């Protein structure tokens, strides 16, 4: 007996010719570029970092999917735009994803199902998660070809809406609902992720941020004892505990500083001066910078405070930052502090393009493991973008553009006796760019 070939109905004619569409194209996939991610993952060893600390008490004789395979499949799916755990239920037989996970496209075992992956996500506890986080910092350090003289750590938090009665979920007025508020740390120069930490949906205290930075700085200094570290952040990171820690660790910092009555009083003469100068010069807007020594009641000592004063027809506006960096006030504010605005784009890459807000498990440990999986997908996409030539348009492209151009490629896969044949579209528009990426990734050090 022959099976009936299904067809796609309702297609209108084109140029007077009828269209017949049947589902008999063979082993096809829309994720042809995921094999490039496989090469990146092999160089980074991400699956090993995230899986080797998970306790595995399963019967070895009955194991079909190792934790490393499951972690790898999950990261590849997230990077390819399939961020939900149950997406693997319909992608289990995808030939490209199977090959990316080291399985033959036709005769190889299908990938794992959503229930199996959910058991993986609920397997680690906080001790294993802590070891994963520290090893991810080691991975960050290992990706530098040589030890840098200085690195810049941008720290910020973002809201992550919850999906029911989940551990650590709290109501946040600013976010307008119940949420988590994970802390993200990126290295500003390279855009590489350092830490993605799940936490309750409230503003972090000074003690909490101090403990986080103590572990991060300690681990980085374990790899690079002499590296200079600068930490940048918004005003709610400018707490006495954080600044005392950074001074103790001989790190530099630059933080926004919330206005208070004392700072308002200090800045009043500056505001009047700038407003007067603007009026006399008859310019639309004038900006000037000032600096002074200031000590809040909770601070252990006076610190350098820089003020940016701007006057316009609408009135005067003043902003403050606190830092232990030397230099002119204008340079510190405009060139150093304002550069932290790029952090918002890095968070967007993580949250919007890898969908790291899909933290819908009940246990906080499972959601933290999911954050690490999305952090792994970020690493894959970031390294793929970084493999592009320096002057190409792909170096500044978003992850979504990179995904659409180099991962979502139609491919026909044929498993032969001694080899696997992949047929990519003849009309693929980025042949030269994809070839250059593959060549560059192959040359990366393991």
TIFILUM-550110 format. One record per atom (N, C-alpha, C): x, y, z; residue in one letter. Coordinates in steps of 0.1 Angstrom, whole numbers, plus 5000, padded with zeros to 4 digits. Layout:
<guvos>
XYZA;...
</guvos>
This chain:
<guvos>
500849885000X;500050005000X;500950125000X;500550234993X;501250364993X;500450465002X;501150545009X;500550645018X;500050765009X;498950815013X;498450935005X;499251055008X;499651134998X;500451255000X;499551365003X;499751435014X;498951545018X;499251665009X;498351755007X;498651874999X;498051995006X;498552115003X;498052235009X;497052305000X;495752315004X;494652364996X;494552514996X;493752564987X;493352704987X;494352804982X;495352764974X;496452854969X;495952904955X;495953044954X;495553104942X;496553084930X;496053084918X;497053064907X;497953184905X;499153164900X;500053274897X;500453274882X;500253384875X;500453394861X;499653294853X;498453274857X;497553184850X;497853034852X;498853004861X;499152864863X;498752824877X;498152704879X;497752654892X;498952614900X;498752624913X;499752584923X;499452454930X;500352364930X;500152234937X;501252224947X;500852224960X;501852214971X;501652084979X;502651994979X;502451874986X;503551854997X;503351785007X;504251765018X;505151635015X;505851645005X;506751525002X;508151574998X;508651675004X;509951735001X;511051655008X;510751565016X;511851485023X;512251555036X;513451515041X;513851565054X;514351715053X;513451805056X;513751945055X;513752005069X;514452115070X;514552195083X;514552335080X;514052415088X;514152565087X;515252615096X;516052535103X;517052575112X;518452535107X;518652545094X;519952495088X;521152565095X;521152685099X;522252755105X;522652705119X;521852625125X;522052585139X;523352505140X;523852445129X;525052375129X;526252465131X;526152585127X;527152685131X;527252705146X;526052715152X;526052725167X;526652605174X;526552485167X;527152365173X;528652385174X;529252445164X;530752465164X;531152565175X;530252665177X;530552765187X;530452695201X;529452615203X;529252555216X;530352455219X;530852395209X;532052305211X;533252375215X;533452495210X;534652575214X;534452625228X;533252675232X;532952725245X;532852625256X;532252515253X;531952415263X;530852445272X;529852525267X;528752575275X;527952455281X;527652355274X;526752245279X;527452175291X;528752165290X;529452095301X;529452185313X;529652315311X;529552405323X;528252405330X;527152395323X;525852395329X;525252265333X;525952155329X;525352025332X;526251935342X;527551965343X;528351875350X;528151885365X;527551985370X;527251995385X;525851945389X;525051905379X;523751855382X;523851715387X;523351685399X;523451545403X;522551455395X;523051345390X;522351255381X;522351115387X;521151075393X;521050945400X;520150855392X;520050875379X;519250795370X;520050665367X;519250555364X;519850425360X;520650445347X;521950415347X;522750435336X;522350355324X;521750235327X;521350145316X;520150195309X;519350285315X;518150325309X;518150475304X;519350535304X;519450675300X;519550685285X;518650765279X;518650795265X;519250925262X;518951025271X;519451165269X;520251205281X;521451235279X;522351285289X;521951435293X;522351475305X;522051615309X;522751705299X;523951675295X;524651755285X;523951775272X;523351665267X;522651665255X;521351755256X;520651735268X;519451815270X;519751965271X;520851995278X;521252135279X;521552195266X;522352125258X;522752165245X;521552185236X;520552095236X;519352105227X;518552225231X;518452255244X;517652365249X;518252495245X;519652515246X;520252635242X;520152655227X;520352555219X;520152565205X;518752615201X;517752555208X;516452585205X;516152735208X;516652775220X;516452915224X;517053015214X;518352985210X;519053075201X;518353075187X;517652965184X;516952965171X;515553025171X;515153075183X;513853135184X;512753045190X;513152935195X;512152845201X;512452845216X;511952945223X;512352965237X;511552885247X;510452835243X;509652765253X;510052615254X;510052565266X;510452425268X;509652325260X;508352345258X;507552255251X;507752265236X;508552365231X;508852375216X;509552245212X;510352185221X;511052065217X;510151945214X;508851955219X;507951845215X;507651835200X;507651945194X;507351945179X;508651955171X;509851975178X;511151985171X;511951855174X;511451755180X;512251645184X;512851575172X;512151575160X;512651505148X;513251605138X;513451725142X;514051825133X;515451775129X;515751745117X;517051685113X;518251775117X;518051915115X;519252005118X;519552005133X;518452015141X;518652015155X;519251885160X;518851775154X;519351645158X;520851645155X;521251695143X;522651695140X;523451785149X;522851905152X;523551995161X;523851925175X;522951835179X;523151765192X;523951635190X;524551615178X;525451505176X;524751375173X;523451385167X;522751265164X;522451265148X;522451145143X;522151135129X;520751185125X;520651255114X;519351325111X;518151225109X;518451105104X;517351015100X;517350895110X;518450825111X;518550705119X;518750735134X;519250855137X;519550885151X;518250895159X;518450885172X;517350895182X;516851035182X;515451045183X;514851185184X;515351255196X;515151385196X;515551465208X;514551445219X;514851495231X;514051475243X;512751555242X;511751515250X;510451585251X;510451685262X;509351755262X;509151865273X;509151805287X;508451695290X;508551645304X;509951615308X;510751555299X;512151525302X;512951645305X;512751755297X;513451875299X;513051945312X;511751935315X;511251995328X;511951925340X;512151795339X;512751725350X;514251775351X;514851805340X;516251855340X;516251995347X;515352085343X;515252215349X;515052215364X;514352115369X;514052105383X;515152025391X;516151975384X;517151885391X;518151965399X;518652085395X;519652145403X;519152225415X;519952225426X;519552305438X;520652415439X;520452495449X;521252625449X;522752605449X;523252505455X;524652475455X;525152455441X;524452365434X;524852345420X;524752465411X;523652545414X;523552675406X;524652765409X;525052775422X;526152865425X;527452825418X;527652695417X;528852645410X;528752685395X;527552665389X;527352705375X;527652855373X;527152935382X;527353085380X;528853115381X;529553055390X;531053085391X;531753035379X;531352915373X;532052865361X;531752955349X;530553015349X;530253105338X;531153225338X;531453265350X;532453375352X;533853335347X;534253205350X;535453155345X;535453155330X;534353115324X;534153115309X;534353255304X;533753355310X;533953485306X;535353525305X;536153495315X;537553525316X;538353445305X;537953325303X;538653235294X;538553285279X;537453355276X;537253405262X;538153515258X;538953575267X;539853685263X;541153615258X;541653665247X;542953605242X;544153635251X;544053755257X;545153795267X;544453865278X;545153865289X;544553925301X;544454075299X;543254135300X;543054275298X;543654355309X;544054485306X;544554565317X;543354615326X;542154645320X;541054695327X;539754645321X;538754615329X;537454575324X;536454665331X;535254685324X;534254765329X;532954675331X;532554665343X;531354585346X;530154675348X;529154665339X;527954735340X;526854645347X;526354705358X;525354625366X;523954695365X;522954625364X;521554675364X;520554565366X;519354605369X;518354505371X;517154535361X;516354435359X;515154455350X;514054375355X;512854415352X;511654345357X;511354225348X;510854115354X;510553995347X;509153945353X;508153965345X;506753935349X;506653785352X;505953755363X;505653615367X;504453565361X;504253435363X;503153365356X;502353285366X;502053335378X;501253265388X;501953265401X;501653165409X;502253155423X;503653095422X;504653185420X;505953135419X;506853185430X;507853105434X;508753145445X;509453275440X;509653365450X;510353495448X;509553595441X;508253565437X;507453665430X;506953765441X;507153895438X;506654005446X;505954115438X;505054185444X;504454295437X;505454415436X;505554475424X;506454585422X;505654695416X;505554805423X;504754925419X;505254975406X;506654985405X;507255045393X;506954955381X;507054825382X;506754735371X;505254715369X;504454755378X;503054745376X;502454615378X;503054525385X;502554395387X;503454305395X;503154175396X;504054085403X;505154045393X;506354035398X;507554005390X;508753955398X;509653905390X;511053895395X;511854025391X;512954045397X;513854155394X;515254105393X;515654025382X;516953975382X;518054085379X;519154055385X;520354145383X;521154095371X;521554185362X;522354145351X;523654215352X;524754145349X;526154215348X;526754175335X;527154275327X;527854255314X;529154335315X;530154285307X;531354365305X;531154455293X;531354585296X;530854695287X;531654695274X;532954665274X;533754675262X;533354575251X;533254445256X;532954335247X;531454295246X;530654345256X;529254305256X;529054155261X;530054095266X;529853955271X;529153955284X;528353845286X;527653835299X;528553785310X;528353835322X;529153785334X;528253715343X;527053775346X;526153705356X;524653745352X;523753645354X;522353675353X;521753605365X;521353685375X;520953625388X;519453655391X;518653555393X;517253565396X;517153615411X;516253705413X;516053755427X;514553805428X;514153835440X;512753885442X;512454015435X;511154035432X;510754155425X;510754285433X;511854315439X;511954445446X;513354505444X;513554625448X;514854695447X;515854625455X;517054595450X;518054525458X;518654615469X;518854555480X;519454635491X;520954645489X;521654735496X;523054755495X;523854625499X;523354565510X;523954435514X;523954325504X;522754315497X;522654215487X;523554245475X;523654365470X;524454395459X;525954375463X;526254415475X;527654405480X;528054255480X;527154165484X;527554025484X;527653965469X;526854015460X;526953975446X;528254015440X;528554145442X;529754195436X;531054135443X;530954105456X;532054045462X;532453905456X;531353825453X;531653695446X;532153715432X;531553805425X;531953825411X;533353875410X;533653985417X;535054035417X;536053935422X;535653855432X;536553755437X;536853655427X;535853615420X;536053505409X;536953565398X;536653685394X;537453745383X;538953755387X;539153805399X;540453825404X;541153685406X;540453585408X;541053455409X;541653415395X;541053455385X;541553435371X;542553535367X;542353665371X;543253775367X;543553855380X;544553815388X;544853885400X;545054035399X;545654075388X;546054215387X;545154305379X;544054255374X;543154335365X;542554445372X;542454565365X;541754675371X;540254655367X;539354685377X;537954665375X;537254795378X;536354835369X;535454955371X;534054905371X;533254945380X;531854915381X;531055035379X;530055025370X;529055135367X;527655085370X;526855175375X;525455145377X;524655265380X;523355245381X;522355345384X;522455385398X;521555485402X;521655545415X;521355445426X;520555345424X;520255255435X;521355155438X;522455165431X;523555085434X;524655165442X;524455295443X;525355375450X;525055375465X;525255255471X;525055245486X;526355235493X;526355275506X;527655265513X;528255135513X;527555025514X;528154895514X;528854865501X;528254905490X;528854875477X;530154955475X;530055085478X;531255175476X;532355135486X;532055095498X;533055045507X;533754925502X;532954825497X;533554705491X;534454735480X;534054815470X;534854845458X;536154915462X;536055005472X;537355065477X;538254965484X;537654875491X;538354775498X;539054685488X;538454655476X;538954565466X;539754645456X;540054765458X;540854855449X;540154855435X;538854865435X;538154885422X;537655025421X;537555075409X;536955205406X;535455195404X;534755295406X;533255295404X;532755435399X;531655425393X;530955555390X;529455515389X;528655585398X;527255555400X;526455685399X;525255665395X;524255775396X;524055805411X;523655925415X;523355955429X;522056025430X;521155975438X;519856035439X;519956165446X;519056255441X;519056395447X;518356385461X;518956465470X;518356485484X;518356635487X;517756675498X;517756815502X;519156875503X;520056805508X;521456855510X;522056885496X;521956785487X;522556805474X;521856915466X;520456925468X;519757035462X;520257165466X;520557175479X;521057305485X;522457335479X;523357235478X;524657245473X;524557295458X;523657235450X;523557265436X;522857395433X;522157455442X;521357575439X;522157685433X;523357725439X;524157825432X;524557795418X;524857665416X;525257625403X;524157635393X;522957605397X;521757615388X;521557755384X;521657845394X;521457985392X;522558045382X;523757995384X;524858045376X;524658005361X;524257885359X;524057835345X;522857905339X;521757925347X;520557995341X;520958135338X;521758205346X;522158335343X;522958345330X;523958255329X;524858255317X;524058225304X;523058135305X;522158105294X;521358225289X;520858305299X;520058415296X;520858525290X;522158545295X;522958655290X;523458615276X;523758485273X;524258445260X;523058425250X;521858425255X;520658405247X;520658275239X;521258175245X;521258045238X;520057965243X;519657865234X;518557785238X;518757695250X;519957645251X;520257555262X;521757565265X;522057555278X;523457555283X;523657445293X;524757385292X;525157275301X;526557305307X;526657285320X;527957305327X;528157185337X;529357165342X;529657065351X;530457115363X;530157055374X;530857095387X;531156975395X;532156985404X;532456875413X;532756925426X;532456845436X;532756875450X;532956755458X;533356765470X;533456655480X;532156655488X;531656535490X;530356525497X;530356395505X;529756405517X;529556285525X;528156275531X;527456175527X;526156145533X;526356095547X;525256105554X;525356065568X;525755915570X;525355835560X;525555695561X;526955655555X;527655745549X;528855715542X;530055705553X;531055625550X;532155615559X;533155735557X;533055805546X;534055915543X;533455995532X;534056115530X;533556205519X;534056145506X;533256165495X;533556115482X;533356215472X;533856195460X;533856295449X;532456285442X;531756395441X;530456405435X;530556505423X;530056455412X;530056545400X;528556575397X;528356705393X;527056755390X;526956805376X;525956755369X;525656805355X;524456905356X;524657025353X;523657135354X;523257175340X;521957175337X;521457215324X;520357315325X;520457425318X;519457525318X;518857545305X;517557565304X;516857585291X;515657675294X;514857695284X;513657785286X;512657725296X;512757585298X;511857525308X;512357525322X;513557575324X;514157585337X;515457515338X;515857485350X;517157425353X;516957275357X;517857195353X;517857055357X;519257015362X;519356935373X;520656895378X;520656745381X;521756685377X;521956545380X;523256525387X;523356415395X;524556395403X;525056255400X;526456235401X;527056105401X;528156105412X;528455985417X;529555975427X;530555875421X;531855905423X;532855825417X;534155845425X;535055745423X;536455755429X;537455765417X;536955795405X;537855815394X;538455955393X;539655965389X;540256105387X;539756155373X;539956285372X;539556345359X;538556465360X;538356525348X;537456645347X;536056595348X;535156685354X;533756645357X;533056615344X;533356695333X;532556675320X;532956545314X;534156505314X;534656375309X;534056265317X;534056275330X;533556165338X;532056145336X;531356255334X;529856245332X;529556195318X;530056265308X;529556245294X;530256125288X;531556105291X;532255995284X;532255865291X;532255875305X;532355755313X;530955705318X;530255795325X;528955755331X;527955725320X;527755825311X;526655815301X;526855695292X;528155645291X;528355525282X;527655405288X;527255405300X;526555285306X;525155275299X;524655365291X;523455355284X;523455235275X;524555185270X;524655065262X;524154945269X;524254955283X;523754835291X;522354805288X;521554905285X;520154885281X;519954795269X;520854815259X;520854735247X;521254595250X;522154575259X;522654435262X;521554365270X;520854435279X;519654375285X;518554335275X;518354425265X;517454395255X;517754275247X;519054265244X;519554145237X;519154015244X;519354025258X;519153905266X;517653885268X;516953985271X;515453975275X;514553965263X;514854045252X;513954045241X;514253935230X;515553925227X;515953835216X;516253695220X;516553665233X;516653525238X;515453495247X;514553585249X;513353575257X;513653515271X;514653575278X;515053525291X;513953545301X;512853615298X;511753635308X;510753515308X;511153405301X;510353285301X;510653205314X;510553265325X;510853205338X;509553165344X;508853055339X;507553025343X;507452905352X;508552855358X;508552745367X;508152785381X;507752695389X;507352735403X;508552755412X;509552655411X;510652665420X;511652775414X;512252855424X;513152955419X;514452895414X;514852775419X;516052715413X;515852675398X;514652625395X;514352595381X;514452725372X;513852835377X;513952955369X;515353015368X;516152995379X;517553035378X;518252955367X;518052825367X;518652745357X;518252785343X;516952825341X;516452875328X;517253005325X;517453085334X;518253205331X;519653175326X;520253075332X;521553025327X;521452975313X;520352895310X;520252845297X;520052965286X;519353065290X;519253185281X;520553255280X;521253255291X;522553325291X;523553245282X;523353105281X;524153025272X;523753065258X;522453075255X;521953115241X;522553255238X;522553345247X;523153475245X;524653465241X;525353375248X;526753355244X;526853305230X;526053205226X;526153155212X;525853265202X;524853345204X;524453445194X;525553555194X;526053595206X;527053695207X;528353655200X;528753525202X;529953475195X;529753465180X;528553435176X;528253425161X;528353565155X;527753665162X;527853805157X;529353855157X;530053815167X;531453855169X;532353795158X;531953685152X;532753615142X;532753695129X;531853785127X;531653865115X;532853955113X;533253985101X;534354085099X;534054215106X;535154285111X;534954405119X;534154515112X;534354525099X;533754635092X;532454605085X;531954485088X;530754435082X;529454495089X;528354485083X;527154535089X;526654445100X;527154315100X;526654215109X;527254245123X;528354315125X;528854345138X;527954425147X;527154505141X;526154595148X;524754545147X;524554435141X;523154385139X;522554325152X;521254335154X;520654275165X;520654125164X;520454055176X;520353915176X;519253865167X;518153935166X;517053895157X;517453895142X;518253995138X;518754005125X;519753885122X;520553865132X;521553755130X;520853625129X;519753605137X;519053475137X;518353455123X;517653565118X;516953555106X;517853525094X;519053585095X;520053585083X;520853455083X;521253405095X;522153295095X;521653165102X;520553165109X;520153045116X;518852985109X;517953075106X;516653025100X;516853015085X;517552905081X;517852875067X;517252745064X;516552735053X;515952615048X;517052515043X;516952395047X;517952295043X;517352155041X;517752085030X;517351955028X;518451865033X;518251765041X;519251685047X;518951535043X;520051475037X;519951335033X;521051255039X;520651155046X;521651065053X;521950945044X;523250945039X;523650845031X;524450735039X;525050635032X;525750535039X;526950585046X;527750665040X;529050705045X;529150855048X;528150935045X;528151075047X;526751135048X;526651255052X;525351325053X;525451445044X;524451455035X;524451565025X;523451665029X;523851795029X;522951905032X;522851995020X;521652025016X;521452105004X;520752235008X;521552345008X;521052475012X;520452544999X;519552645001X;518952704989X;519952774980X;519752754967X;520552824957X;520352974958X;519153014962X;518853164963X;519153224976X;519853154985X;520253214998X;521053334996X;520653455002X;521253574998X;522553605006X;522953535016X;524153565024X;525153455024X;525353405012X;526353295010X;527753335015X;528253445010X;529553485013X;529753515028X;528753585034X;528853615048X;528753485057X;527953395053X;527853265061X;529153185060X;529753185048X;531053115046X;532153185054X;532153315055X;533153385063X;532953355077X;531753355082X;531453325096X;531953185100X;531553085091X;531952945094X;533552935094X;534253005085X;535653005085X;536253065097X;535653175102X;536153245114X;535953165126X;534753095127X;534453015139X;535352895139X;535652835128X;536552715128X;537952745133X;538352875131X;539652915136X;539752955150X;538552965157X;538553005171X;539252895179X;539952945190X;540652855199X;539552785208X;539752655211X;538852585219X;538852645234X;
</guvos>
